[in-house]
Amino acid sequence: QLQASGGGLVQAGGSLRLSCAASGSIFLINVMGWYRQAPGKQRELVAAITRGGSTNYADSVKGRFTISRDNAKNSVYLQIPALKPEDTAVYYCAADTSVNWPTFAPEYWGQGTQVTVSS
C-alpha cells in the first residue's frame, strides 16, 4: 500500500531523492514520513509531514534533509543532499490517518529502500 523508491549506492557528498506513493486504498492520510534503520540499530524517525505541511525532523538530519509532500498524489518525498556514511540505512516510508500531531504513530509501512553511502 506504500511503495518507496529512490534508494541506491552513492558516494559521500552525493544526493538522493526518496519517493513514496500510497495506494488509493488508503484514504485520509494525515501524516506521512520516513524512518530509517541502520545495521544493528533501532528504527528511528527521520522526518514527518502533515497534510497541511507541518514538519518534524530528527535532530541528526535537521537542516540537511527536506521532506515534502504532494497530497493530490498521496506521495511523500525525502531530499537528502550531502550524504554521509552514517546515513546508510534502510529507509521506510510510513503513513498515519490519525490527527494526533506531533505524535506520529504509523498505521501503514512501505517495504523499505536501501541507501548505502560509501566513503
Biopython code that builds the backbone (N, CA, C, O; Angstrom):
import numpy as np
from Bio.PDB.StructureBuilder import StructureBuilder

atoms = [
    (1, "GLN", "N", (0.816, -1.203, 0.000)),
    (1, "GLN", "CA", (0.000, 0.000, 0.000)),
    (1, "GLN", "C", (0.854, 1.259, 0.000)),
    (1, "GLN", "O", (0.381, 2.318, -0.415)),
    (2, "LEU", "N", (2.085, 1.173, 0.449)),
    (2, "LEU", "CA", (3.047, 2.250, 0.337)),
    (2, "LEU", "C", (4.232, 1.715, -0.445)),
    (2, "LEU", "O", (4.821, 0.694, -0.088)),
    (3, "GLN", "N", (4.572, 2.413, -1.511)),
    (3, "GLN", "CA", (5.653, 1.952, -2.380)),
    (3, "GLN", "C", (6.765, 2.987, -2.374)),
    (3, "GLN", "O", (6.589, 4.108, -2.851)),
    (4, "ALA", "N", (7.913, 2.599, -1.828)),
    (4, "ALA", "CA", (9.049, 3.506, -1.743)),
    (4, "ALA", "C", (10.051, 3.208, -2.845)),
    (4, "ALA", "O", (10.182, 2.072, -3.301)),
    (5, "SER", "N", (10.752, 4.250, -3.259)),
    (5, "SER", "CA", (11.776, 4.096, -4.291)),
    (5, "SER", "C", (12.802, 5.204, -4.140)),
    (5, "SER", "O", (12.600, 6.156, -3.386)),
    (6, "GLY", "N", (13.898, 5.072, -4.861)),
    (6, "GLY", "CA", (14.889, 6.137, -4.905)),
    (6, "GLY", "C", (16.182, 5.857, -4.171)),
    (6, "GLY", "O", (17.117, 6.654, -4.252)),
    (7, "GLY", "N", (16.261, 4.746, -3.458)),
    (7, "GLY", "CA", (17.497, 4.433, -2.765)),
    (7, "GLY", "C", (18.581, 3.998, -3.734)),
    (7, "GLY", "O", (18.344, 3.863, -4.935)),
    (8, "GLY", "N", (19.766, 3.783, -3.199)),
    (8, "GLY", "CA", (20.853, 3.339, -4.050)),
    (8, "GLY", "C", (22.188, 3.436, -3.344)),
    (8, "GLY", "O", (22.267, 3.722, -2.149)),
    (9, "LEU", "N", (23.239, 3.188, -4.117)),
    (9, "LEU", "CA", (24.607, 3.281, -3.627)),
    (9, "LEU", "C", (25.215, 4.566, -4.162)),
    (9, "LEU", "O", (25.312, 4.757, -5.375)),
    (10, "VAL", "N", (25.620, 5.439, -3.266)),
    (10, "VAL", "CA", (26.196, 6.716, -3.674)),
    (10, "VAL", "C", (27.444, 7.005, -2.860)),
    (10, "VAL", "O", (27.635, 6.457, -1.775)),
    (11, "GLN", "N", (28.275, 7.856, -3.388)),
    (11, "GLN", "CA", (29.464, 8.275, -2.663)),
    (11, "GLN", "C", (29.114, 9.379, -1.673)),
    (11, "GLN", "O", (28.151, 10.121, -1.869)),
    (12, "ALA", "N", (29.884, 9.477, -0.639)),
    (12, "ALA", "CA", (29.694, 10.550, 0.329)),
    (12, "ALA", "C", (29.725, 11.896, -0.391)),
    (12, "ALA", "O", (30.552, 12.137, -1.270)),
    (13, "GLY", "N", (28.810, 12.752, 0.006)),
    (13, "GLY", "CA", (28.684, 14.052, -0.633)),
    (13, "GLY", "C", (27.649, 14.083, -1.735)),
    (13, "GLY", "O", (27.235, 15.154, -2.180)),
    (14, "GLY", "N", (27.232, 12.912, -2.175)),
    (14, "GLY", "CA", (26.211, 12.850, -3.211)),
    (14, "GLY", "C", (24.835, 13.096, -2.630)),
    (14, "GLY", "O", (24.690, 13.392, -1.444)),
    (15, "SER", "N", (23.832, 12.972, -3.471)),
    (15, "SER", "CA", (22.469, 13.234, -3.021)),
    (15, "SER", "C", (21.505, 12.184, -3.561)),
    (15, "SER", "O", (21.771, 11.528, -4.568)),
    (16, "LEU", "N", (20.408, 12.047, -2.882)),
    (16, "LEU", "CA", (19.342, 11.153, -3.306)),
    (16, "LEU", "C", (17.996, 11.807, -3.026)),
    (16, "LEU", "O", (17.877, 12.663, -2.150)),
    (17, "ARG", "N", (17.007, 11.400, -3.767)),
    (17, "ARG", "CA", (15.634, 11.816, -3.503)),
    (17, "ARG", "C", (14.785, 10.559, -3.407)),
    (17, "ARG", "O", (14.588, 9.841, -4.388)),
    (18, "LEU", "N", (14.291, 10.314, -2.212)),
    (18, "LEU", "CA", (13.431, 9.164, -1.996)),
    (18, "LEU", "C", (11.982, 9.559, -2.257)),
    (18, "LEU", "O", (11.561, 10.675, -1.955)),
    (19, "SER", "N", (11.242, 8.634, -2.816)),
    (19, "SER", "CA", (9.830, 8.874, -3.106)),
    (19, "SER", "C", (9.000, 7.744, -2.518)),
    (19, "SER", "O", (9.463, 6.611, -2.392)),
    (20, "CYS", "N", (7.784, 8.070, -2.168)),
    (20, "CYS", "CA", (6.871, 7.062, -1.641)),
    (20, "CYS", "C", (5.459, 7.437, -2.040)),
    (20, "CYS", "O", (5.019, 8.565, -1.819)),
    (21, "ALA", "N", (4.756, 6.494, -2.624)),
    (21, "ALA", "CA", (3.382, 6.730, -3.041)),
    (21, "ALA", "C", (2.453, 5.769, -2.313)),
    (21, "ALA", "O", (2.733, 4.575, -2.207)),
    (22, "ALA", "N", (1.351, 6.302, -1.816)),
    (22, "ALA", "CA", (0.342, 5.484, -1.155)),
    (22, "ALA", "C", (-0.706, 5.069, -2.166)),
    (22, "ALA", "O", (-1.096, 5.855, -3.029)),
    (23, "SER", "N", (-1.151, 3.851, -2.057)),
    (23, "SER", "CA", (-2.161, 3.360, -2.984)),
    (23, "SER", "C", (-3.506, 4.014, -2.696)),
    (23, "SER", "O", (-3.718, 4.584, -1.625)),
    (24, "GLY", "N", (-4.401, 3.925, -3.657)),
    (24, "GLY", "CA", (-5.698, 4.546, -3.489)),
    (24, "GLY", "C", (-6.549, 3.911, -2.417)),
    (24, "GLY", "O", (-7.588, 4.464, -2.059)),
    (25, "SER", "N", (-6.146, 2.768, -1.889)),
    (25, "SER", "CA", (-6.940, 2.107, -0.860)),
    (25, "SER", "C", (-6.749, 2.736, 0.512)),
    (25, "SER", "O", (-7.474, 2.414, 1.453)),
    (26, "ILE", "N", (-5.764, 3.642, 0.625)),
    (26, "ILE", "CA", (-5.538, 4.338, 1.891)),
    (26, "ILE", "C", (-6.128, 5.734, 1.752)),
    (26, "ILE", "O", (-5.688, 6.521, 0.915)),
    (27, "PHE", "N", (-7.116, 6.033, 2.567)),
    (27, "PHE", "CA", (-7.789, 7.316, 2.479)),
    (27, "PHE", "C", (-7.470, 8.198, 3.663)),
    (27, "PHE", "O", (-7.122, 7.724, 4.744)),
    (28, "LEU", "N", (-7.593, 9.471, 3.438)),
    (28, "LEU", "CA", (-7.473, 10.477, 4.504)),
    (28, "LEU", "C", (-6.190, 10.340, 5.308)),
    (28, "LEU", "O", (-6.212, 10.345, 6.538)),
    (29, "ILE", "N", (-5.074, 10.218, 4.600)),
    (29, "ILE", "CA", (-3.784, 10.187, 5.281)),
    (29, "ILE", "C", (-3.504, 11.564, 5.857)),
    (29, "ILE", "O", (-3.586, 12.563, 5.141)),
    (30, "ASN", "N", (-3.174, 11.631, 7.136)),
    (30, "ASN", "CA", (-2.822, 12.910, 7.736)),
    (30, "ASN", "C", (-1.309, 13.113, 7.731)),
    (30, "ASN", "O", (-0.807, 14.101, 7.195)),
    (31, "VAL", "N", (-0.600, 12.182, 8.324)),
    (31, "VAL", "CA", (0.856, 12.324, 8.418)),
    (31, "VAL", "C", (1.537, 11.273, 7.551)),
    (31, "VAL", "O", (1.153, 10.104, 7.543)),
    (32, "MET", "N", (2.537, 11.708, 6.836)),
    (32, "MET", "CA", (3.417, 10.795, 6.103)),
    (32, "MET", "C", (4.839, 11.100, 6.539)),
    (32, "MET", "O", (5.169, 12.231, 6.893)),
    (33, "GLY", "N", (5.666, 10.081, 6.506)),
    (33, "GLY", "CA", (7.020, 10.333, 6.960)),
    (33, "GLY", "C", (7.976, 9.230, 6.576)),
    (33, "GLY", "O", (7.623, 8.263, 5.901)),
    (34, "TRP", "N", (9.204, 9.414, 7.034)),
    (34, "TRP", "CA", (10.282, 8.469, 6.755)),
    (34, "TRP", "C", (10.963, 8.056, 8.054)),
    (34, "TRP", "O", (11.267, 8.882, 8.915)),
    (35, "TYR", "N", (11.190, 6.765, 8.163)),
    (35, "TYR", "CA", (12.014, 6.198, 9.218)),
    (35, "TYR", "C", (13.236, 5.569, 8.558)),
    (35, "TYR", "O", (13.241, 5.327, 7.351)),
    (36, "ARG", "N", (14.258, 5.310, 9.343)),
    (36, "ARG", "CA", (15.397, 4.574, 8.819)),
    (36, "ARG", "C", (15.924, 3.612, 9.882)),
    (36, "ARG", "O", (15.784, 3.844, 11.083)),
    (37, "GLN", "N", (16.524, 2.545, 9.414)),
    (37, "GLN", "CA", (17.109, 1.563, 10.312)),
    (37, "GLN", "C", (18.478, 1.169, 9.781)),
    (37, "GLN", "O", (18.608, 0.550, 8.725)),
    (38, "ALA", "N", (19.480, 1.543, 10.537)),
    (38, "ALA", "CA", (20.847, 1.189, 10.190)),
    (38, "ALA", "C", (21.164, -0.194, 10.766)),
    (38, "ALA", "O", (20.504, -0.636, 11.707)),
    (39, "PRO", "N", (22.154, -0.869, 10.217)),
    (39, "PRO", "CA", (22.512, -2.202, 10.724)),
    (39, "PRO", "C", (22.813, -2.172, 12.212)),
    (39, "PRO", "O", (23.611, -1.358, 12.677)),
    (40, "GLY", "N", (22.169, -3.062, 12.956)),
    (40, "GLY", "CA", (22.421, -3.168, 14.384)),
    (40, "GLY", "C", (21.784, -2.091, 15.231)),
    (40, "GLY", "O", (22.026, -2.019, 16.435)),
    (41, "LYS", "N", (20.959, -1.242, 14.601)),
    (41, "LYS", "CA", (20.328, -0.152, 15.354)),
    (41, "LYS", "C", (18.821, -0.236, 15.254)),
    (41, "LYS", "O", (18.275, -0.932, 14.398)),
    (42, "GLN", "N", (18.162, 0.481, 16.137)),
    (42, "GLN", "CA", (16.705, 0.524, 16.109)),
    (42, "GLN", "C", (16.220, 1.452, 15.004)),
    (42, "GLN", "O", (16.919, 2.375, 14.586)),
    (43, "ARG", "N", (15.030, 1.187, 14.556)),
    (43, "ARG", "CA", (14.421, 2.070, 13.569)),
    (43, "ARG", "C", (14.158, 3.422, 14.228)),
    (43, "ARG", "O", (13.688, 3.489, 15.364)),
    (44, "GLU", "N", (14.465, 4.494, 13.506)),
    (44, "GLU", "CA", (14.281, 5.834, 14.050)),
    (44, "GLU", "C", (13.539, 6.709, 13.049)),
    (44, "GLU", "O", (13.659, 6.550, 11.834)),
    (45, "LEU", "N", (12.770, 7.637, 13.604)),
    (45, "LEU", "CA", (12.073, 8.602, 12.772)),
    (45, "LEU", "C", (13.080, 9.584, 12.184)),
    (45, "LEU", "O", (13.934, 10.112, 12.895)),
    (46, "VAL", "N", (12.973, 9.819, 10.901)),
    (46, "VAL", "CA", (13.831, 10.788, 10.223)),
    (46, "VAL", "C", (13.098, 12.109, 10.042)),
    (46, "VAL", "O", (13.597, 13.169, 10.419)),
    (47, "ALA", "N", (11.910, 12.027, 9.462)),
    (47, "ALA", "CA", (11.138, 13.236, 9.210)),
    (47, "ALA", "C", (9.688, 12.871, 8.968)),
    (47, "ALA", "O", (9.380, 11.769, 8.513)),
    (48, "ALA", "N", (8.804, 13.797, 9.272)),
    (48, "ALA", "CA", (7.381, 13.585, 9.049)),
    (48, "ALA", "C", (6.742, 14.894, 8.617)),
    (48, "ALA", "O", (7.252, 15.977, 8.906)),
    (49, "ILE", "N", (5.621, 14.778, 7.923)),
    (49, "ILE", "CA", (4.936, 15.963, 7.412)),
    (49, "ILE", "C", (3.438, 15.721, 7.424)),
    (49, "ILE", "O", (2.967, 14.641, 7.067)),
    (50, "THR", "N", (2.693, 16.741, 7.840)),
    (50, "THR", "CA", (1.243, 16.618, 7.860)),
    (50, "THR", "C", (0.642, 17.000, 6.517)),
    (50, "THR", "O", (1.333, 17.521, 5.642)),
    (51, "ARG", "N", (-0.610, 16.744, 6.367)),
    (51, "ARG", "CA", (-1.322, 17.135, 5.154)),
    (51, "ARG", "C", (-1.248, 18.648, 4.948)),
    (51, "ARG", "O", (-1.220, 19.133, 3.817)),
    (52, "GLY", "N", (-1.217, 19.374, 6.046)),
    (52, "GLY", "CA", (-1.151, 20.826, 5.952)),
    (52, "GLY", "C", (0.245, 21.381, 5.788)),
    (52, "GLY", "O", (0.412, 22.587, 5.610)),
    (53, "GLY", "N", (1.263, 20.515, 5.847)),
    (53, "GLY", "CA", (2.628, 20.968, 5.588)),
    (53, "GLY", "C", (3.494, 21.170, 6.817)),
    (53, "GLY", "O", (4.651, 21.571, 6.694)),
    (54, "SER", "N", (2.963, 20.904, 7.991)),
    (54, "SER", "CA", (3.816, 20.986, 9.185)),
    (54, "SER", "C", (4.824, 19.845, 9.159)),
    (54, "SER", "O", (4.511, 18.727, 8.750)),
    (55, "THR", "N", (6.044, 20.150, 9.604)),
    (55, "THR", "CA", (7.110, 19.153, 9.520)),
    (55, "THR", "C", (7.782, 18.923, 10.861)),
    (55, "THR", "O", (7.724, 19.759, 11.763)),
    (56, "ASN", "N", (8.407, 17.792, 10.963)),
    (56, "ASN", "CA", (9.179, 17.429, 12.152)),
    (56, "ASN", "C", (10.382, 16.631, 11.678)),
    (56, "ASN", "O", (10.242, 15.711, 10.873)),
    (57, "TYR", "N", (11.568, 16.980, 12.175)),
    (57, "TYR", "CA", (12.785, 16.302, 11.768)),
    (57, "TYR", "C", (13.548, 15.780, 12.981)),
    (57, "TYR", "O", (13.503, 16.367, 14.062)),
    (58, "ALA", "N", (14.241, 14.681, 12.784)),
    (58, "ALA", "CA", (15.179, 14.226, 13.803)),
    (58, "ALA", "C", (16.305, 15.243, 13.907)),
    (58, "ALA", "O", (16.685, 15.859, 12.911)),
    (59, "ASP", "N", (16.831, 15.418, 15.097)),
    (59, "ASP", "CA", (17.909, 16.387, 15.279)),
    (59, "ASP", "C", (19.103, 16.062, 14.393)),
    (59, "ASP", "O", (19.809, 16.965, 13.946)),
    (60, "SER", "N", (19.329, 14.794, 14.139)),
    (60, "SER", "CA", (20.508, 14.381, 13.372)),
    (60, "SER", "C", (20.438, 14.783, 11.905)),
    (60, "SER", "O", (21.462, 14.797, 11.223)),
    (61, "VAL", "N", (19.250, 15.108, 11.408)),
    (61, "VAL", "CA", (19.113, 15.451, 9.985)),
    (61, "VAL", "C", (18.551, 16.848, 9.782)),
    (61, "VAL", "O", (18.464, 17.324, 8.650)),
    (62, "LYS", "N", (18.173, 17.499, 10.854)),
    (62, "LYS", "CA", (17.568, 18.821, 10.751)),
    (62, "LYS", "C", (18.529, 19.785, 10.066)),
    (62, "LYS", "O", (19.707, 19.858, 10.414)),
    (63, "GLY", "N", (18.016, 20.513, 9.099)),
    (63, "GLY", "CA", (18.851, 21.452, 8.365)),
    (63, "GLY", "C", (19.522, 20.840, 7.152)),
    (63, "GLY", "O", (20.103, 21.564, 6.343)),
    (64, "ARG", "N", (19.457, 19.539, 7.006)),
    (64, "ARG", "CA", (20.081, 18.880, 5.851)),
    (64, "ARG", "C", (19.052, 18.143, 4.995)),
    (64, "ARG", "O", (19.035, 18.310, 3.776)),
    (65, "PHE", "N", (18.199, 17.334, 5.615)),
    (65, "PHE", "CA", (17.155, 16.631, 4.883)),
    (65, "PHE", "C", (15.949, 17.547, 4.701)),
    (65, "PHE", "O", (15.688, 18.428, 5.521)),
    (66, "THR", "N", (15.222, 17.320, 3.611)),
    (66, "THR", "CA", (13.981, 18.058, 3.378)),
    (66, "THR", "C", (12.878, 17.087, 3.007)),
    (66, "THR", "O", (13.000, 16.318, 2.054)),
    (67, "ILE", "N", (11.806, 17.134, 3.769)),
    (67, "ILE", "CA", (10.642, 16.307, 3.456)),
    (67, "ILE", "C", (9.607, 17.174, 2.767)),
    (67, "ILE", "O", (9.422, 18.339, 3.117)),
    (68, "SER", "N", (8.938, 16.600, 1.790)),
    (68, "SER", "CA", (7.878, 17.319, 1.096)),
    (68, "SER", "C", (6.784, 16.329, 0.734)),
    (68, "SER", "O", (6.931, 15.117, 0.890)),
    (69, "ARG", "N", (5.700, 16.876, 0.251)),
    (69, "ARG", "CA", (4.534, 16.022, 0.051)),
    (69, "ARG", "C", (3.675, 16.558, -1.078)),
    (69, "ARG", "O", (3.597, 17.767, -1.297)),
    (70, "ASP", "N", (3.041, 15.661, -1.781)),
    (70, "ASP", "CA", (2.064, 16.022, -2.814)),
    (70, "ASP", "C", (0.762, 15.333, -2.434)),
    (70, "ASP", "O", (0.600, 14.135, -2.666)),
    (71, "ASN", "N", (-0.165, 16.082, -1.851)),
    (71, "ASN", "CA", (-1.409, 15.476, -1.372)),
    (71, "ASN", "C", (-2.245, 14.905, -2.513)),
    (71, "ASN", "O", (-2.912, 13.884, -2.348)),
    (72, "ALA", "N", (-2.210, 15.549, -3.643)),
    (72, "ALA", "CA", (-3.000, 15.080, -4.776)),
    (72, "ALA", "C", (-2.534, 13.710, -5.239)),
    (72, "ALA", "O", (-3.324, 12.906, -5.734)),
    (73, "LYS", "N", (-1.239, 13.453, -5.071)),
    (73, "LYS", "CA", (-0.678, 12.168, -5.483)),
    (73, "LYS", "C", (-0.507, 11.216, -4.316)),
    (73, "LYS", "O", (-0.012, 10.103, -4.492)),
    (74, "ASN", "N", (-0.911, 11.642, -3.117)),
    (74, "ASN", "CA", (-0.715, 10.810, -1.920)),
    (74, "ASN", "C", (0.728, 10.336, -1.822)),
    (74, "ASN", "O", (1.001, 9.166, -1.555)),
    (75, "SER", "N", (1.634, 11.264, -2.041)),
    (75, "SER", "CA", (3.052, 10.917, -2.089)),
    (75, "SER", "C", (3.868, 11.787, -1.145)),
    (75, "SER", "O", (3.511, 12.925, -0.842)),
    (76, "VAL", "N", (4.958, 11.218, -0.699)),
    (76, "VAL", "CA", (5.893, 11.938, 0.165)),
    (76, "VAL", "C", (7.301, 11.723, -0.378)),
    (76, "VAL", "O", (7.615, 10.677, -0.945)),
    (77, "TYR", "N", (8.143, 12.746, -0.189)),
    (77, "TYR", "CA", (9.490, 12.721, -0.736)),
    (77, "TYR", "C", (10.488, 13.097, 0.360)),
    (77, "TYR", "O", (10.157, 13.799, 1.316)),
    (78, "LEU", "N", (11.695, 12.619, 0.196)),
    (78, "LEU", "CA", (12.774, 12.987, 1.120)),
    (78, "LEU", "C", (14.004, 13.320, 0.297)),
    (78, "LEU", "O", (14.595, 12.457, -0.352)),
    (79, "GLN", "N", (14.376, 14.585, 0.339)),
    (79, "GLN", "CA", (15.568, 15.037, -0.363)),
    (79, "GLN", "C", (16.738, 14.950, 0.597)),
    (79, "GLN", "O", (16.712, 15.527, 1.684)),
    (80, "ILE", "N", (17.776, 14.214, 0.180)),
    (80, "ILE", "CA", (18.942, 14.006, 1.036)),
    (80, "ILE", "C", (20.183, 14.485, 0.306)),
    (80, "ILE", "O", (20.731, 13.749, -0.515)),
    (81, "PRO", "N", (20.639, 15.694, 0.580)),
    (81, "PRO", "CA", (21.882, 16.174, -0.014)),
    (81, "PRO", "C", (23.066, 15.829, 0.900)),
    (81, "PRO", "O", (22.886, 15.414, 2.045)),
    (82, "ALA", "N", (24.250, 16.005, 0.378)),
    (82, "ALA", "CA", (25.464, 15.860, 1.190)),
    (82, "ALA", "C", (25.449, 14.583, 2.027)),
    (82, "ALA", "O", (25.632, 14.619, 3.243)),
    (83, "LEU", "N", (25.231, 13.473, 1.363)),
    (83, "LEU", "CA", (25.121, 12.192, 2.068)),
    (83, "LEU", "C", (26.404, 11.847, 2.813)),
    (83, "LEU", "O", (27.511, 12.123, 2.349)),
    (84, "LYS", "N", (26.226, 11.240, 3.975)),
    (84, "LYS", "CA", (27.325, 10.816, 4.827)),
    (84, "LYS", "C", (27.248, 9.297, 5.022)),
    (84, "LYS", "O", (26.165, 8.718, 4.936)),
    (85, "PRO", "N", (28.372, 8.659, 5.282)),
    (85, "PRO", "CA", (28.317, 7.205, 5.513)),
    (85, "PRO", "C", (27.344, 6.813, 6.620)),
    (85, "PRO", "O", (26.740, 5.741, 6.565)),
    (86, "GLU", "N", (27.191, 7.667, 7.616)),
    (86, "GLU", "CA", (26.270, 7.354, 8.706)),
    (86, "GLU", "C", (24.800, 7.445, 8.295)),
    (86, "GLU", "O", (23.922, 7.090, 9.081)),
    (87, "ASP", "N", (24.521, 7.912, 7.088)),
    (87, "ASP", "CA", (23.152, 7.896, 6.571)),
    (87, "ASP", "C", (22.785, 6.530, 6.006)),
    (87, "ASP", "O", (21.630, 6.295, 5.653)),
    (88, "THR", "N", (23.748, 5.640, 5.918)),
    (88, "THR", "CA", (23.480, 4.303, 5.397)),
    (88, "THR", "C", (22.452, 3.595, 6.259)),
    (88, "THR", "O", (22.623, 3.448, 7.469)),
    (89, "ALA", "N", (21.383, 3.161, 5.611)),
    (89, "ALA", "CA", (20.282, 2.524, 6.327)),
    (89, "ALA", "C", (19.230, 2.083, 5.323)),
    (89, "ALA", "O", (19.281, 2.440, 4.146)),
    (90, "VAL", "N", (18.289, 1.312, 5.805)),
    (90, "VAL", "CA", (17.080, 1.074, 5.026)),
    (90, "VAL", "C", (16.085, 2.156, 5.431)),
    (90, "VAL", "O", (15.813, 2.350, 6.616)),
    (91, "TYR", "N", (15.557, 2.845, 4.457)),
    (91, "TYR", "CA", (14.610, 3.929, 4.696)),
    (91, "TYR", "C", (13.197, 3.431, 4.402)),
    (91, "TYR", "O", (12.918, 2.886, 3.334)),
    (92, "TYR", "N", (12.327, 3.632, 5.365)),
    (92, "TYR", "CA", (10.945, 3.186, 5.257)),
    (92, "TYR", "C", (10.010, 4.397, 5.235)),
    (92, "TYR", "O", (10.150, 5.314, 6.044)),
    (93, "CYS", "N", (9.074, 4.391, 4.318)),
    (93, "CYS", "CA", (8.042, 5.414, 4.396)),
    (93, "CYS", "C", (6.885, 4.870, 5.226)),
    (93, "CYS", "O", (6.689, 3.660, 5.333)),
    (94, "ALA", "N", (6.136, 5.778, 5.799)),
    (94, "ALA", "CA", (5.060, 5.399, 6.691)),
    (94, "ALA", "C", (3.939, 6.423, 6.613)),
    (94, "ALA", "O", (4.151, 7.566, 6.209)),
    (95, "ALA", "N", (2.749, 5.998, 7.002)),
    (95, "ALA", "CA", (1.593, 6.883, 6.935)),
    (95, "ALA", "C", (0.662, 6.638, 8.115)),
    (95, "ALA", "O", (0.571, 5.538, 8.659)),
    (96, "ASP", "N", (-0.019, 7.706, 8.481)),
    (96, "ASP", "CA", (-0.888, 7.681, 9.659)),
    (96, "ASP", "C", (-2.152, 8.470, 9.329)),
    (96, "ASP", "O", (-2.071, 9.590, 8.823)),
    (97, "THR", "N", (-3.310, 7.896, 9.609)),
    (97, "THR", "CA", (-4.561, 8.602, 9.338)),
    (97, "THR", "C", (-5.084, 9.352, 10.553)),
    (97, "THR", "O", (-6.072, 10.079, 10.447)),
    (98, "SER", "N", (-4.446, 9.191, 11.701)),
    (98, "SER", "CA", (-4.943, 9.852, 12.901)),
    (98, "SER", "C", (-4.531, 11.318, 12.911)),
    (98, "SER", "O", (-3.744, 11.758, 12.073)),
    (99, "VAL", "N", (-5.064, 12.062, 13.855)),
    (99, "VAL", "CA", (-4.805, 13.505, 13.951)),
    (99, "VAL", "C", (-4.245, 13.848, 15.313)),
    (99, "VAL", "O", (-4.802, 14.679, 16.030)),
    (100, "ASN", "N", (-3.141, 13.207, 15.674)),
    (100, "ASN", "CA", (-2.518, 13.416, 16.973)),
    (100, "ASN", "C", (-1.166, 14.105, 16.875)),
    (100, "ASN", "O", (-0.327, 13.978, 17.767)),
    (101, "TRP", "N", (-0.963, 14.830, 15.795)),
    (101, "TRP", "CA", (0.286, 15.570, 15.584)),
    (101, "TRP", "C", (0.602, 16.444, 16.794)),
    (101, "TRP", "O", (-0.289, 17.109, 17.321)),
    (102, "PRO", "N", (1.858, 16.452, 17.241)),
    (102, "PRO", "CA", (3.052, 15.930, 16.581)),
    (102, "PRO", "C", (3.311, 14.439, 16.796)),
    (102, "PRO", "O", (4.333, 13.925, 16.342)),
    (103, "THR", "N", (2.431, 13.758, 17.458)),
    (103, "THR", "CA", (2.599, 12.309, 17.564)),
    (103, "THR", "C", (2.403, 11.673, 16.192)),
    (103, "THR", "O", (1.457, 11.998, 15.474)),
    (104, "PHE", "N", (3.293, 10.778, 15.844)),
    (104, "PHE", "CA", (3.211, 10.073, 14.566)),
    (104, "PHE", "C", (3.274, 8.592, 14.871)),
    (104, "PHE", "O", (4.325, 8.059, 15.226)),
    (105, "ALA", "N", (2.136, 7.934, 14.731)),
    (105, "ALA", "CA", (2.032, 6.503, 15.017)),
    (105, "ALA", "C", (1.608, 5.798, 13.737)),
    (105, "ALA", "O", (0.416, 5.594, 13.507)),
    (106, "PRO", "N", (2.568, 5.424, 12.905)),
    (106, "PRO", "CA", (2.236, 4.880, 11.584)),
    (106, "PRO", "C", (1.328, 3.650, 11.638)),
    (106, "PRO", "O", (1.501, 2.735, 12.443)),
    (107, "GLU", "N", (0.361, 3.686, 10.741)),
    (107, "GLU", "CA", (-0.522, 2.538, 10.554)),
    (107, "GLU", "C", (-0.103, 1.733, 9.331)),
    (107, "GLU", "O", (-0.387, 0.540, 9.224)),
    (108, "TYR", "N", (0.570, 2.404, 8.422)),
    (108, "TYR", "CA", (0.978, 1.777, 7.175)),
    (108, "TYR", "C", (2.476, 1.977, 6.976)),
    (108, "TYR", "O", (3.039, 3.019, 7.311)),
    (109, "TRP", "N", (3.103, 0.935, 6.417)),
    (109, "TRP", "CA", (4.543, 0.972, 6.176)),
    (109, "TRP", "C", (4.841, 0.541, 4.753)),
    (109, "TRP", "O", (4.188, -0.339, 4.192)),
    (110, "GLY", "N", (5.848, 1.190, 4.188)),
    (110, "GLY", "CA", (6.361, 0.747, 2.906)),
    (110, "GLY", "C", (7.369, -0.370, 3.108)),
    (110, "GLY", "O", (7.677, -0.749, 4.238)),
    (111, "GLN", "N", (7.874, -0.888, 2.012)),
    (111, "GLN", "CA", (8.750, -2.051, 2.062)),
    (111, "GLN", "C", (10.200, -1.689, 2.370)),
    (111, "GLN", "O", (11.008, -2.577, 2.643)),
    (112, "GLY", "N", (10.541, -0.416, 2.332)),
    (112, "GLY", "CA", (11.913, -0.014, 2.595)),
    (112, "GLY", "C", (12.738, 0.094, 1.334)),
    (112, "GLY", "O", (12.580, -0.687, 0.395)),
    (113, "THR", "N", (13.614, 1.067, 1.330)),
    (113, "THR", "CA", (14.536, 1.239, 0.222)),
    (113, "THR", "C", (15.932, 1.451, 0.811)),
    (113, "THR", "O", (16.117, 2.254, 1.725)),
    (114, "GLN", "N", (16.897, 0.729, 0.280)),
    (114, "GLN", "CA", (18.255, 0.741, 0.841)),
    (114, "GLN", "C", (19.025, 1.963, 0.350)),
    (114, "GLN", "O", (19.073, 2.251, -0.846)),
    (115, "VAL", "N", (19.618, 2.666, 1.293)),
    (115, "VAL", "CA", (20.536, 3.759, 0.981)),
    (115, "VAL", "C", (21.899, 3.367, 1.540)),
    (115, "VAL", "O", (22.051, 3.131, 2.738)),
    (116, "THR", "N", (22.878, 3.304, 0.656)),
    (116, "THR", "CA", (24.237, 2.962, 1.069)),
    (116, "THR", "C", (25.170, 4.077, 0.619)),
    (116, "THR", "O", (25.218, 4.425, -0.561)),
    (117, "VAL", "N", (25.904, 4.628, 1.567)),
    (117, "VAL", "CA", (26.813, 5.735, 1.268)),
    (117, "VAL", "C", (28.238, 5.261, 1.494)),
    (117, "VAL", "O", (28.607, 4.860, 2.598)),
    (118, "SER", "N", (29.022, 5.313, 0.447)),
    (118, "SER", "CA", (30.416, 4.897, 0.550)),
    (118, "SER", "C", (31.304, 6.103, 0.840)),
    (118, "SER", "O", (31.046, 7.212, 0.372)),
    (119, "SER", "N", (32.341, 5.864, 1.611)),
    (119, "SER", "CA", (33.239, 6.972, 1.981)),
    (119, "SER", "C", (34.379, 7.112, 0.993)),
    (119, "SER", "O", (35.227, 7.990, 1.150)),
]
sb = StructureBuilder()
sb.init_structure("model")
sb.init_model(0)
sb.init_chain("A")
sb.init_seg("    ")
for serial, (resi, resn, name, xyz) in enumerate(atoms, 1):
    if name == "N":
        sb.init_residue(resn, " ", resi, " ")
    sb.init_atom(name, np.array(xyz, "f"), 0.0, 1.0, " ", f" {name:<3s}", serial, name[0])
structure = sb.get_structure()
